[in-house]
Amino acid sequence: MATGATPVLDAATEINAVSLARTDLDPRTLMIARIAALVAVDAPVGSYLMHVGPAAEVGLTADDIEDVLIAVAPIVGTPRLLSSARKIVEAFDLAIQLDSEGDTQ
């Protein structure tokens, strides 16, 4: 059992690191696939938040993410699409707030 201060977050981070190390996808394609998967499973805001930074680092833009949502819309349906869009916006807002707080400290 994990004994750190944030065992669940630590486990999620470790699982993601292993996944990233074992794929031959280029980083941009990998982030597109991950965002599409998050939409498909109706992931919580926290899951999107974990991917906002890496997505930006590989050059994904808001337009790219919008394209992902449009691409998966026929598969996931309108309710899930709208739910995911709201969560993505919330994750971006949280990331900006966290970044701003880090700049002032």
Secondary structure, 3 states (H helix, E strand, C coil): CCCCCCHHHHHHHHHHHHHHHCCCCCHHHHHHHHHHHHHHCCCCHHHHHHHHHHHHHCCCCHHHHHHHHHHHHHHHCHHHHHHHHHHHHHHHHHHHHHHHHHHHC
